[in-house]
Amino acid sequence: MEKRSPVSPLPPGQVIRSDFPRFGVSASAKFDIPQTEHANITIRGDLETFTLRYADLAALERVSVSADFHCVTTWCYPDVGWSGFRFRDVYEHLVKPHLPAQMTPSIMAFKGLDRYKSSLLLEDALADNVLIADQLDGAALSAQHGAPLRLVAPAHYGYKNVKHLTSIELWRDVPSYRSFMPHIMEHPRARIAYEERGRYLPGWIFRYLYRPLVGRTVRKMNP
C-alpha cells in the first residue's frame, strides 16, 4: 500500500490511517448508491428553486486540490487528490444570478442522496479550496467516496464534506433543520485548525467520545 505523507502538520488530536475507508452515519451504511454517471443539483432555500446540471458545472474551470482528510472521530487520511469545480465559481457564476435582489445568504445547507445534511457558513463555503468534486486521485469518484458529486472542504472536519451531493439550500439565517448530529452537538463551523469538533464542549473532550466509534463504524460501512 502506498505510504502517504500529510500535506500539512497534523492538527491536534488527529492520527494517520493507512487506508481511506468509507465512513459515515449508520443510516448511510444502508444506503443503496445509484449507479449514475452524473447528477443534477437542486438549488433551493430563500430563492426560487432551480436545477444545476452537470453540464453547467463542466463549463467552469476544473480545479485540483491536494489536502489531508480529517474525520471528526480523530483519524486522518493524508494527501488526497481531489478534482472538480471551485464552489466559489459555482456560486458566483451559476447561483448568484438567481438570488433575489439585496439577498445575501449567511449559511448553506448541503444534502446528499442518502439524506445526510450538513452546512457551511457562506464565508467558509467560498474559501479557495472548497470544491464540488467529481474525481479522487485522478479517477472518477467511487460510490464509496461520494459519487457522483461531493462537497470537499479541507479546512473542516469530514462531516461537513457531504457525499452524493443532490441539493444545496441557501438561507439568510440559520434554518430549523437538523444535520446528522443532534443540533446541540454539531459545530456551526467545524474548523480543524481550532478543533471545533462539536458544540459547547472543548474539542479535546470529543476525541475520547469519538475514538471508540471508529473501528465499529469502519466495519459497518465497509462490510
Residue frames as a rotation matrix with the C-alpha (Angstrom) as fourth column:
MET 1
0.575 0.818 0.000 0.00
0.818 -0.575 0.000 0.00
0.000 0.000 -1.000 0.00
GLU 2
-0.004 -0.565 0.825 1.29
0.494 -0.719 -0.490 3.43
0.870 0.405 0.282 -0.96
LYS 3
-0.039 -0.083 -0.996 2.56
0.972 -0.235 -0.018 5.38
-0.233 -0.968 0.090 2.03
ARG 4
0.305 0.259 0.916 1.38
0.555 -0.830 0.050 8.97
0.774 0.494 -0.397 2.02
SER 5
-0.665 -0.520 -0.536 2.75
0.746 -0.433 -0.506 11.93
0.031 -0.737 0.675 3.91
PRO 6
0.304 0.823 -0.479 0.49
0.805 -0.491 -0.334 14.68
-0.510 -0.284 -0.812 5.25
VAL 7
0.224 -0.136 0.965 0.29
0.709 -0.657 -0.257 17.86
0.669 0.742 -0.051 3.20
SER 8
0.198 -0.071 0.978 0.17
-0.469 -0.883 0.031 19.89
0.861 -0.465 -0.208 6.44
PRO 9
-0.864 -0.483 0.143 1.25
-0.330 0.327 -0.886 19.25
0.381 -0.812 -0.441 10.02
LEU 10
-0.376 0.756 -0.536 -1.23
0.632 0.632 0.449 17.06
0.678 -0.170 -0.715 11.86
PRO 11
-0.139 0.405 0.904 -3.70
-0.498 -0.817 0.290 19.20
0.856 -0.410 0.315 13.80
PRO 12
-0.640 -0.153 0.753 -4.46
-0.768 0.156 -0.621 18.49
-0.023 -0.976 -0.217 17.48
GLY 13
-0.109 0.626 0.772 -5.88
-0.627 0.559 -0.542 15.08
-0.771 -0.544 0.331 18.26
GLN 14
0.727 0.414 -0.548 -5.57
-0.683 0.357 -0.637 13.54
-0.068 0.837 0.542 14.79
VAL 15
-0.133 -0.744 0.655 -3.83
-0.323 0.657 0.681 10.26
-0.937 -0.121 -0.328 13.90
ILE 16
-0.317 -0.087 -0.944 -3.00
-0.944 -0.065 0.323 8.94
-0.089 0.994 -0.061 10.42
ARG 17
0.481 0.433 0.763 -4.75
-0.205 0.901 -0.382 5.94
-0.853 0.027 0.522 8.89
SER 18
-0.656 -0.752 0.058 -3.06
-0.175 0.227 0.958 3.94
-0.734 0.619 -0.281 6.13
ASP 19
-0.669 0.517 0.534 -6.40
0.740 0.401 0.540 3.45
0.065 0.756 -0.651 4.34
PHE 20
-0.889 0.452 -0.069 -9.26
-0.453 -0.891 -0.001 5.72
-0.062 0.031 0.998 3.35
PRO 21
-0.805 0.579 0.128 -12.43
0.561 0.814 -0.148 3.83
-0.190 -0.048 -0.981 4.34
ARG 22
-0.273 0.851 0.448 -16.00
0.131 -0.429 0.894 4.67
0.953 0.303 0.006 3.56
PHE 23
-0.794 -0.070 -0.604 -17.16
0.607 -0.030 -0.794 6.38
0.037 -0.997 0.066 6.73
GLY 24
-0.622 0.609 0.492 -20.36
-0.316 -0.770 0.554 7.97
0.717 0.189 0.671 7.92
VAL 25
-0.422 0.575 0.700 -23.50
-0.876 -0.059 -0.479 7.64
-0.234 -0.816 0.529 9.98
SER 26
-0.654 0.162 0.739 -25.39
-0.024 0.972 -0.234 4.37
-0.756 -0.171 -0.631 10.41
ALA 27
0.421 0.905 -0.058 -28.19
-0.064 -0.034 -0.997 5.39
-0.905 0.424 0.044 8.06
SER 28
0.347 -0.359 -0.866 -25.70
-0.911 -0.350 -0.220 5.87
-0.224 0.865 -0.449 5.23
ALA 29
-0.678 -0.628 0.381 -24.43
-0.554 0.778 0.296 2.32
-0.483 -0.011 -0.876 5.65
LYS 30
-0.264 0.690 0.674 -27.83
0.403 0.714 -0.573 1.07
-0.876 0.121 -0.466 4.43
PHE 31
0.321 0.386 -0.865 -27.94
-0.484 -0.718 -0.500 3.47
-0.814 0.580 -0.043 1.51
ASP 32
0.218 -0.172 0.961 -28.03
0.709 0.704 -0.034 1.79
-0.671 0.689 0.276 -1.91
ILE 33
-0.231 -0.409 -0.883 -25.97
-0.187 -0.872 0.453 4.19
-0.955 0.270 0.125 -4.03
PRO 34
0.796 0.583 0.162 -27.45
0.059 0.192 -0.980 4.56
-0.602 0.790 0.118 -7.52
GLN 35
-0.220 -0.862 0.456 -25.14
0.660 0.213 0.720 3.85
-0.718 0.460 0.522 -10.44
THR 36
0.845 0.484 0.227 -25.31
0.508 -0.595 -0.622 7.14
-0.166 0.641 -0.749 -12.30
GLU 37
0.019 -0.908 0.418 -22.56
0.938 -0.128 -0.321 8.95
0.346 0.399 0.850 -14.14
HIS 38
-0.848 -0.245 0.469 -23.72
0.145 -0.960 -0.240 12.46
0.509 -0.136 0.850 -13.33
ALA 39
-0.173 0.818 -0.548 -26.28
0.983 0.111 -0.144 14.07
-0.057 -0.564 -0.824 -11.06
ASN 40
0.009 0.280 0.960 -28.16
0.282 -0.922 0.266 17.31
0.959 0.269 -0.088 -11.05
ILE 41
-0.752 -0.212 -0.624 -28.06
0.658 -0.188 -0.729 19.59
0.037 -0.959 0.281 -8.01
THR 42
0.269 0.910 0.315 -31.26
0.738 -0.404 0.540 21.28
0.619 0.087 -0.781 -6.88
ILE 43
-0.867 -0.491 0.081 -30.77
0.358 -0.729 -0.584 24.81
0.346 -0.477 0.808 -5.52
ARG 44
0.207 0.977 0.048 -33.45
0.535 -0.154 0.830 25.95
0.819 -0.146 -0.555 -3.07
GLY 45
-0.476 -0.288 -0.831 -34.00
0.874 -0.261 -0.410 27.97
-0.099 -0.921 0.376 0.10
ASP 46
0.103 0.479 -0.872 -34.64
0.377 -0.830 -0.411 31.72
-0.920 -0.287 -0.266 0.21
LEU 47
-0.582 -0.196 -0.789 -34.82
-0.639 -0.490 0.593 31.91
-0.503 0.849 0.160 -3.58
GLU 48
0.534 0.783 -0.319 -36.81
-0.811 0.367 -0.457 30.35
-0.241 0.502 0.831 -6.39
THR 49
0.244 -0.427 0.871 -35.84
-0.104 0.881 0.461 26.69
-0.964 -0.203 0.171 -6.79
PHE 50
0.658 -0.085 -0.748 -33.80
-0.752 -0.030 -0.658 25.77
0.034 0.996 -0.084 -9.86
THR 51
0.856 -0.300 0.421 -31.52
0.209 0.946 0.249 22.98
-0.473 -0.125 0.872 -11.04
LEU 52
0.160 -0.881 -0.446 -27.82
-0.895 -0.320 0.310 22.90
-0.415 0.349 -0.840 -11.83
ARG 53
0.992 0.088 -0.088 -26.91
-0.121 0.854 -0.506 20.29
0.031 0.512 0.858 -14.43
TYR 54
0.425 -0.893 0.147 -23.53
0.534 0.378 0.756 18.63
-0.731 -0.243 0.638 -14.61
ALA 55
0.178 -0.337 0.925 -23.01
0.945 -0.203 -0.256 20.38
0.274 0.919 0.282 -17.95
ASP 56
0.859 0.151 0.489 -23.33
0.036 -0.971 0.237 23.72
0.510 -0.186 -0.840 -16.12
LEU 57
0.790 -0.606 0.094 -20.57
-0.120 -0.002 0.993 22.70
-0.601 -0.796 -0.074 -13.73
ALA 58
0.303 -0.702 0.645 -18.39
0.775 0.575 0.262 21.29
-0.554 0.421 0.718 -16.50
ALA 59
0.616 -0.035 0.787 -18.40
0.590 -0.642 -0.490 24.68
0.522 0.766 -0.375 -18.24
LEU 60
0.930 -0.304 0.209 -16.46
-0.367 -0.708 0.603 26.11
-0.035 -0.637 -0.770 -15.29
GLU 61
0.081 -0.983 -0.166 -12.70
-0.786 0.040 -0.617 25.87
0.613 0.181 -0.769 -14.77
ARG 62
0.773 0.072 -0.630 -11.61
0.215 0.905 0.368 22.48
0.596 -0.420 0.684 -13.43
VAL 63
0.263 -0.630 0.730 -9.56
-0.836 -0.527 -0.153 22.80
0.482 -0.570 -0.666 -10.23
SER 64
0.340 -0.239 -0.910 -7.38
0.325 0.937 -0.125 20.28
0.883 -0.253 0.396 -8.39
VAL 65
0.380 -0.180 0.907 -6.71
-0.817 -0.525 0.238 20.35
0.433 -0.832 -0.346 -4.65
SER 66
-0.066 -0.441 -0.895 -4.37
0.266 0.857 -0.442 18.15
0.962 -0.267 0.061 -2.61
ALA 67
-0.082 0.145 0.986 -5.33
-0.827 -0.562 0.014 18.07
0.556 -0.814 0.166 1.06
ASP 68
-0.971 -0.163 -0.173 -5.42
-0.018 0.777 -0.630 15.87
0.237 -0.609 -0.757 4.15
PHE 69
-0.039 0.998 -0.041 -8.85
-0.224 0.032 0.974 14.48
0.974 0.047 0.222 5.01
HIS 70
-0.931 -0.313 0.188 -9.67
-0.215 0.053 -0.975 14.77
0.295 -0.948 -0.116 8.71
CYS 71
-0.053 0.914 -0.402 -12.57
0.352 0.394 0.849 12.86
0.935 -0.097 -0.343 10.25
VAL 72
0.199 0.215 0.956 -14.02
-0.689 -0.664 0.293 14.35
0.697 -0.717 0.016 13.44
THR 73
0.977 0.212 -0.007 -13.53
-0.153 0.728 0.668 10.94
0.147 -0.652 0.744 15.09
THR 74
0.609 -0.792 0.025 -9.76
-0.453 -0.323 0.831 11.73
-0.651 -0.518 -0.556 15.06
TRP 75
0.121 -0.635 0.763 -8.43
0.612 0.653 0.446 9.80
-0.782 0.413 0.467 12.05
CYS 76
0.343 -0.150 -0.927 -6.73
-0.591 -0.802 -0.089 11.38
-0.730 0.578 -0.364 9.05
TYR 77
0.463 -0.295 0.836 -6.01
0.721 0.674 -0.161 10.11
-0.516 0.677 0.525 5.55
PRO 78
0.026 -0.563 -0.826 -3.22
0.057 -0.824 0.564 12.25
-0.998 -0.062 0.010 4.11
ASP 79
-0.653 -0.526 -0.545 -2.61
-0.384 -0.390 0.837 13.85
-0.653 0.756 0.052 0.73
VAL 80
-0.043 0.740 0.671 -5.90
0.643 0.534 -0.549 13.20
-0.764 0.408 -0.499 -1.04
GLY 81
-0.938 -0.313 -0.150 -6.08
0.070 -0.594 0.801 14.49
-0.340 0.741 0.579 -4.61
TRP 82
0.012 0.999 0.043 -9.48
0.549 0.029 -0.835 15.98
-0.836 0.034 -0.548 -5.38
SER 83
-0.973 -0.224 0.063 -10.60
0.178 -0.544 0.820 17.43
-0.149 0.809 0.569 -8.70
GLY 84
-0.067 0.991 0.114 -13.75
0.978 0.088 -0.190 19.30
-0.198 0.098 -0.975 -9.57
PHE 85
-0.039 0.217 0.975 -15.16
0.541 -0.816 0.203 22.80
0.840 0.535 -0.086 -9.60
ARG 86
-0.918 -0.371 -0.143 -14.40
0.324 -0.490 -0.809 25.54
0.230 -0.789 0.570 -7.13
PHE 87
-0.147 0.937 -0.317 -17.53
0.983 0.101 -0.157 26.24
-0.115 -0.334 -0.935 -5.11
ARG 88
-0.263 0.003 -0.965 -16.87
0.210 -0.976 -0.060 29.97
-0.942 -0.219 0.256 -5.25
ASP 89
-0.947 -0.085 -0.309 -17.09
-0.278 -0.260 0.925 29.78
-0.159 0.962 0.223 -9.06
VAL 90
-0.623 0.780 -0.057 -20.31
0.697 0.587 0.413 27.77
0.356 0.217 -0.909 -8.83
TYR 91
-0.041 0.612 -0.790 -21.78
0.839 -0.408 -0.360 30.36
-0.543 -0.677 -0.497 -6.50
GLU 92
-0.415 -0.199 -0.888 -20.64
-0.043 -0.970 0.237 33.45
-0.909 0.136 0.394 -8.42
HIS 93
-0.882 -0.072 -0.466 -21.44
-0.450 -0.166 0.878 32.26
-0.140 0.984 0.114 -11.94
LEU 94
-0.738 0.561 -0.374 -24.31
0.140 0.670 0.729 29.80
0.660 0.486 -0.573 -11.55
VAL 95
-0.239 0.653 -0.719 -26.11
0.958 0.280 -0.063 30.59
0.160 -0.703 -0.693 -8.29
LYS 96
-0.626 -0.086 -0.775 -25.73
0.469 -0.836 -0.286 34.28
-0.623 -0.542 0.564 -7.53
PRO 97
-0.956 0.291 -0.043 -27.60
-0.217 -0.597 0.773 35.43
0.199 0.748 0.633 -10.68
HIS 98
-0.309 0.887 -0.344 -30.69
0.367 0.445 0.817 33.64
0.877 0.126 -0.463 -9.31
LEU 99
-0.603 0.050 -0.796 -30.65
0.794 -0.061 -0.605 35.34
-0.079 -0.997 -0.003 -5.90
PRO 100
0.556 0.819 0.139 -33.39
0.814 -0.571 0.106 37.87
0.167 0.054 -0.985 -5.12
ALA 101
0.174 -0.460 0.871 -32.30
0.156 -0.860 -0.485 41.49
0.972 0.220 -0.077 -5.10
GLN 102
0.070 -0.285 0.956 -30.42
-0.798 -0.592 -0.119 42.51
0.599 -0.754 -0.269 -1.95
MET 103
0.927 0.298 0.227 -30.31
-0.375 0.736 0.564 38.88
0.002 -0.608 0.794 -0.74
THR 104
-0.118 -0.966 -0.231 -27.02
-0.729 0.242 -0.640 37.54
0.674 0.092 -0.733 0.63
PRO 105
0.719 0.404 -0.566 -27.20
0.020 0.801 0.598 34.09
0.695 -0.441 0.568 2.23
SER 106
0.303 -0.617 0.726 -25.43
-0.944 -0.300 0.140 33.58
0.132 -0.728 -0.673 5.54
ILE 107
-0.331 -0.345 0.878 -25.50
-0.539 0.833 0.124 29.78
-0.775 -0.432 -0.462 5.55
MET 108
-0.064 0.254 -0.965 -25.66
-0.925 0.349 0.153 26.98
0.375 0.902 0.212 3.01
ALA 109
0.111 0.182 0.977 -27.05
-0.601 0.795 -0.080 23.53
-0.791 -0.578 0.198 3.72
PHE 110
-0.414 -0.347 -0.842 -25.77
-0.880 0.391 0.271 20.64
0.235 0.853 -0.467 1.61
LYS 111
0.262 0.604 0.752 -27.78
-0.687 0.664 -0.294 17.43
-0.678 -0.440 0.589 1.27
GLY 112
-0.768 -0.605 -0.212 -26.82
-0.598 0.557 0.576 14.06
-0.230 0.569 -0.789 -0.18
LEU 113
-0.246 0.654 -0.715 -28.79
-0.617 0.463 0.636 11.33
0.748 0.597 0.290 -1.92
ASP 114
-0.492 -0.001 -0.871 -28.52
0.486 0.829 -0.275 9.36
0.722 -0.559 -0.408 1.34
ARG 115
0.551 0.809 0.204 -30.49
0.394 -0.468 0.791 12.20
0.736 -0.356 -0.576 3.03
TYR 116
0.072 -0.616 -0.784 -27.47
0.971 -0.136 0.196 13.24
-0.228 -0.776 0.588 5.09
LYS 117
0.640 0.195 0.743 -27.23
0.420 -0.899 -0.125 17.00
0.643 0.392 -0.658 5.53
SER 118
0.052 -0.576 -0.815 -24.68
0.908 -0.312 0.278 19.44
-0.415 -0.755 0.508 6.90
SER 119
0.896 0.384 0.222 -23.90
0.437 -0.849 -0.296 23.11
0.074 0.363 -0.929 6.43
LEU 120
-0.316 -0.945 -0.086 -21.24
0.949 -0.315 -0.021 25.75
-0.007 -0.089 0.996 5.94
LEU 121
0.315 0.277 -0.908 -21.31
0.292 -0.938 -0.185 29.47
-0.903 -0.206 -0.377 6.57
LEU 122
0.979 0.109 0.172 -21.08
0.196 -0.273 -0.942 31.43
-0.056 0.956 -0.289 3.33
GLU 123
0.598 -0.801 -0.042 -17.63
-0.801 -0.599 0.011 32.75
-0.033 0.027 -0.999 4.20
ASP 124
-0.113 -0.626 0.771 -16.35
-0.467 0.719 0.515 29.20
-0.877 -0.302 -0.374 4.72
ALA 125
0.487 0.392 0.781 -18.01
0.429 0.671 -0.605 27.81
-0.761 0.629 0.158 1.58
LEU 126
0.998 -0.050 0.027 -16.35
-0.004 -0.539 -0.842 30.49
0.056 0.841 -0.539 -0.56
ALA 127
0.370 -0.924 0.098 -12.81
-0.378 -0.054 0.924 29.58
-0.849 -0.379 -0.369 0.54
ASP 128
0.038 -0.441 -0.896 -10.39
-0.983 -0.178 0.045 28.99
-0.179 0.880 -0.441 -2.32
ASN 129
-0.828 -0.513 -0.227 -10.03
-0.546 0.830 0.112 25.23
0.130 0.217 -0.967 -1.75
VAL 130
-0.321 0.798 0.509 -13.72
-0.237 0.453 -0.860 24.28
-0.917 -0.397 0.044 -1.35
LEU 131
-0.868 -0.074 -0.490 -14.83
-0.495 0.166 0.853 22.14
0.018 0.983 -0.181 -4.30
ILE 132
0.530 0.798 0.286 -17.75
-0.630 0.597 -0.497 20.29
-0.568 0.084 0.819 -5.74
ALA 133
-0.454 -0.890 -0.047 -15.63
-0.766 0.363 0.531 17.29
-0.455 0.278 -0.846 -6.65
ASP 134
0.736 0.650 -0.188 -16.19
-0.655 0.616 -0.437 14.51
-0.168 0.445 0.880 -9.16
GLN 135
0.533 -0.628 -0.568 -12.73
-0.061 0.641 -0.765 12.93
0.844 0.442 0.303 -9.10
LEU 136
0.821 -0.347 0.454 -10.47
-0.474 0.031 0.880 11.42
-0.319 -0.938 -0.139 -6.45
ASP 137
0.005 -0.943 0.332 -6.77
-0.265 0.319 0.910 10.71
-0.964 -0.093 -0.248 -7.07
GLY 138
-0.692 -0.409 -0.594 -7.19
-0.590 -0.152 0.793 11.01
-0.415 0.900 -0.136 -10.83
ALA 139
-0.893 0.450 -0.031 -10.23
0.361 0.754 0.548 8.75
0.270 0.478 -0.836 -11.19
ALA 140
-0.206 0.909 0.363 -13.97
-0.291 -0.411 0.864 9.29
0.934 0.072 0.349 -11.14
LEU 141
-0.444 0.124 0.887 -15.41
-0.896 -0.073 -0.438 9.31
0.010 -0.990 0.143 -7.63
SER 142
-0.809 0.218 -0.545 -16.40
0.150 0.974 0.167 5.86
0.568 0.053 -0.821 -6.45
ALA 143
0.299 0.954 0.006 -19.69
0.063 -0.026 0.998 5.16
0.952 -0.298 -0.068 -4.70
GLN 144
0.203 -0.310 -0.929 -17.60
0.924 0.375 0.077 4.60
0.324 -0.874 0.363 -1.57
HIS 145
-0.565 -0.593 -0.573 -16.38
0.747 -0.663 -0.050 8.19
-0.350 -0.456 0.818 -1.57
GLY 146
-0.336 0.538 -0.773 -19.42
0.146 -0.781 -0.607 10.13
-0.930 -0.317 0.184 -2.71
ALA 147
-0.971 -0.033 0.236 -20.22
0.237 -0.038 0.971 9.56
-0.023 0.999 0.045 -6.38
PRO 148
0.430 -0.427 0.795 -21.26
0.877 -0.012 -0.481 11.22
0.215 0.904 0.369 -8.50
LEU 149
0.026 -0.399 0.917 -20.57
0.054 -0.915 -0.400 14.58
0.998 0.060 -0.002 -6.79
ARG 150
0.404 0.102 -0.909 -19.47
0.894 0.168 0.416 15.55
0.195 -0.981 -0.024 -3.31
LEU 151
0.882 -0.155 0.445 -18.50
-0.227 -0.967 0.114 18.62
0.412 -0.201 -0.889 -1.35
VAL 152
0.234 -0.873 -0.429 -14.84
0.874 0.382 -0.299 18.95
0.425 -0.305 0.852 -0.39
ALA 153
0.759 -0.001 0.651 -14.00
-0.231 -0.935 0.268 21.47
0.609 -0.354 -0.710 2.34
PRO 154
0.167 -0.790 -0.590 -10.45
0.414 0.600 -0.685 20.66
0.895 -0.130 0.428 3.52
ALA 155
-0.636 -0.452 0.625 -10.38
-0.291 -0.609 -0.738 23.17
0.714 -0.652 0.256 6.39
HIS 156
-0.020 0.770 0.638 -13.36
-0.994 -0.084 0.071 21.47
0.108 -0.633 0.767 8.03
TYR 157
-0.581 -0.157 0.798 -13.94
-0.441 0.885 -0.147 18.07
-0.684 -0.438 -0.584 9.60
GLY 158
-0.998 0.031 0.052 -15.25
0.060 0.597 0.800 15.35
-0.006 0.802 -0.598 7.34
TYR 159
-0.389 0.921 -0.006 -18.86
0.795 0.332 -0.508 15.65
-0.466 -0.203 -0.861 8.48
LYS 160
0.091 0.379 -0.921 -19.08
-0.198 -0.899 -0.390 18.95
-0.976 0.218 -0.007 6.61
ASN 161
-0.686 -0.466 -0.559 -17.95
-0.637 0.014 0.771 17.24
-0.351 0.885 -0.306 3.37
VAL 162
0.153 0.911 0.382 -21.31
-0.513 0.403 -0.758 15.94
-0.845 -0.080 0.529 2.18
LYS 163
-0.861 -0.434 0.264 -21.21
-0.073 0.620 0.781 12.97
-0.503 0.653 -0.566 -0.22
HIS 164
-0.572 0.632 0.522 -23.59
0.818 0.482 0.313 12.12
-0.054 0.607 -0.793 -3.09
LEU 165
-0.762 0.188 -0.619 -24.49
0.074 -0.926 -0.371 15.81
-0.643 -0.329 0.692 -3.31
THR 166
-0.485 0.672 0.560 -28.01
0.869 0.299 0.394 16.38
0.097 0.678 -0.729 -4.63
SER 167
0.527 0.681 0.508 -29.19
0.612 -0.719 0.329 19.73
0.590 0.137 -0.796 -3.24
ILE 168
-0.714 -0.671 -0.199 -27.92
0.660 -0.550 -0.512 23.00
0.234 -0.497 0.836 -1.81
GLU 169
0.481 0.873 -0.081 -30.11
0.828 -0.422 0.369 25.27
0.288 -0.245 -0.926 0.32
LEU 170
-0.648 -0.641 0.411 -29.25
0.493 -0.765 -0.415 28.95
0.581 -0.066 0.811 0.67
TRP 171
0.407 0.799 -0.442 -30.64
0.849 -0.153 0.506 30.74
0.336 -0.581 -0.741 3.71
ARG 172
0.302 -0.224 0.927 -30.43
-0.155 -0.971 -0.184 34.28
0.941 -0.088 -0.328 5.03
ASP 173
0.016 -0.214 0.977 -30.40
-0.992 -0.126 -0.011 32.90
0.125 -0.969 -0.214 8.58
VAL 174
-0.918 -0.386 0.087 -29.79
-0.396 0.899 -0.186 29.53
-0.007 -0.206 -0.979 10.22
PRO 175
-0.147 0.920 -0.363 -32.77
-0.672 0.176 0.719 27.33
0.726 0.350 0.592 9.27
SER 176
0.059 0.280 0.958 -34.56
-0.948 0.318 -0.035 24.90
-0.314 -0.906 0.284 11.55
TYR 177
0.668 0.079 -0.740 -33.13
-0.413 0.867 -0.280 21.72
0.619 0.493 0.612 10.06
ARG 178
0.640 -0.500 0.583 -31.03
-0.464 0.353 0.812 19.06
-0.612 -0.791 -0.006 11.77
SER 179
0.065 -0.701 -0.710 -27.82
-0.907 0.255 -0.335 17.56
0.416 0.666 -0.619 10.47
PHE 180
0.132 0.006 -0.991 -26.58
-0.021 1.000 0.004 14.08
0.991 0.021 0.132 11.28
MET 181
-0.776 -0.388 -0.498 -25.61
0.493 0.121 -0.862 15.15
0.394 -0.914 0.097 14.79
PRO 182
0.328 0.814 -0.479 -28.10
0.944 -0.301 0.134 16.47
-0.035 -0.496 -0.867 17.31
HIS 183
0.501 -0.093 0.860 -28.12
0.381 -0.869 -0.316 20.23
0.777 0.486 -0.400 16.86
ILE 184
0.967 -0.155 0.203 -26.78
-0.254 -0.484 0.838 20.73
-0.031 -0.861 -0.507 20.37
MET 185
0.480 -0.827 0.293 -23.56
0.325 0.478 0.816 18.94
-0.815 -0.296 0.499 19.35
GLU 186
0.365 -0.363 0.857 -22.83
0.929 0.082 -0.361 19.91
0.061 0.928 0.367 15.76
HIS 187
-0.241 -0.520 -0.820 -20.44
0.479 -0.798 0.365 22.81
-0.844 -0.304 0.441 15.47
PRO 188
0.735 0.628 -0.255 -21.58
0.113 -0.485 -0.867 25.53
-0.668 0.609 -0.428 13.05
ARG 189
0.571 -0.587 -0.574 -18.08
-0.817 -0.472 -0.330 25.79
-0.077 0.658 -0.749 11.54
ALA 190
0.892 -0.203 0.403 -16.14
0.115 0.966 0.230 22.61
-0.436 -0.159 0.886 12.49
ARG 191
0.680 -0.718 -0.150 -12.77
-0.563 -0.381 -0.733 24.10
0.469 0.583 -0.663 11.61
ILE 192
0.699 -0.457 -0.550 -9.96
0.485 0.868 -0.105 21.63
0.525 -0.193 0.829 12.06
ALA 193
-0.232 -0.902 0.363 -7.35
0.291 -0.421 -0.859 24.22
0.928 -0.093 0.360 13.00
TYR 194
-0.397 0.174 0.901 -9.44
-0.749 -0.629 -0.209 25.28
0.530 -0.758 0.381 16.00
GLU 195
-0.952 0.039 -0.304 -10.51
0.140 0.938 -0.317 21.72
0.273 -0.344 -0.898 16.91
GLU 196
-0.508 0.855 0.106 -14.17
-0.832 -0.456 -0.315 22.66
-0.221 -0.248 0.943 16.61
ARG 197
-0.984 0.060 -0.171 -15.36
0.009 0.959 0.282 19.05
0.180 0.275 -0.944 16.81
GLY 198
-0.196 0.957 -0.214 -18.67
0.844 0.275 0.460 19.83
0.499 -0.090 -0.862 18.48
ARG 199
0.032 0.345 0.938 -20.66
-0.089 -0.934 0.347 22.50
0.996 -0.095 0.001 20.20
TYR 200
0.743 0.428 0.514 -20.38
-0.406 -0.322 0.855 23.60
0.532 -0.844 -0.065 23.84
LEU 201
0.871 -0.476 0.121 -17.57
0.176 0.531 0.829 21.24
-0.459 -0.701 0.546 24.92
PRO 202
0.172 -0.892 -0.418 -13.82
-0.755 -0.392 0.525 21.71
-0.632 0.226 -0.741 24.34
GLY 203
0.455 0.030 -0.890 -12.64
-0.827 0.383 -0.410 19.85
0.329 0.923 0.200 21.26
TRP 204
-0.578 -0.795 -0.184 -10.25
-0.666 0.590 -0.457 17.58
0.472 -0.141 -0.870 23.12
ILE 205
-0.427 0.502 0.752 -13.14
-0.602 0.462 -0.651 16.05
-0.674 -0.731 0.105 25.07
PHE 206
0.612 0.717 -0.335 -14.79
-0.709 0.309 -0.634 14.87
-0.351 0.625 0.697 21.85
ARG 207
-0.210 -0.750 -0.627 -11.61
-0.868 0.438 -0.234 12.96
0.451 0.495 -0.743 20.95
TYR 208
-0.927 -0.232 0.293 -12.32
-0.362 0.753 -0.550 10.48
-0.093 -0.616 -0.782 23.73
LEU 209
-0.049 0.976 0.212 -16.02
-0.472 0.164 -0.866 10.30
-0.880 -0.143 0.453 22.89
TYR 210
0.608 0.365 -0.705 -15.47
-0.768 0.044 -0.639 9.55
-0.202 0.930 0.307 19.21
ARG 211
-0.345 -0.876 -0.337 -12.37
-0.934 0.356 0.032 7.33
0.092 0.325 -0.941 19.07
PRO 212
-0.635 0.090 0.768 -14.13
-0.254 0.914 -0.317 4.20
-0.730 -0.397 -0.557 20.37
LEU 213
0.426 0.905 0.013 -16.60
-0.225 0.120 -0.967 4.50
-0.876 0.409 0.255 17.47
VAL 214
-0.019 -0.476 -0.879 -14.02
-0.931 -0.313 0.189 4.35
-0.365 0.822 -0.437 14.67
GLY 215
-0.894 -0.439 0.095 -13.44
-0.384 0.857 0.343 0.61
-0.232 0.270 -0.935 14.38
ARG 216
-0.414 0.825 0.384 -17.11
0.408 0.545 -0.732 -0.29
-0.814 -0.146 -0.562 14.66
THR 217
0.428 0.597 -0.679 -18.13
-0.294 -0.618 -0.729 2.33
-0.855 0.512 -0.088 12.10
VAL 218
-0.340 -0.626 -0.702 -15.46
-0.904 0.011 0.428 1.24
-0.260 0.780 -0.569 9.58
ARG 219
-0.931 0.006 0.365 -16.67
0.035 0.997 0.075 -2.37
-0.363 0.083 -0.928 9.83
LYS 220
-0.052 0.997 0.061 -20.29
0.390 0.077 -0.917 -1.35
-0.919 -0.024 -0.393 9.36
MET 221
0.487 0.253 -0.836 -19.61
-0.491 -0.712 -0.502 0.92
-0.722 0.655 -0.223 6.40
ASN 222
-0.055 -0.622 -0.781 -17.14
-0.985 0.162 -0.059 -1.46
0.163 0.766 -0.621 4.70
PRO 223
0.529 0.339 0.778 -18.57
-0.585 0.810 0.045 -4.99
-0.614 -0.479 0.627 5.08
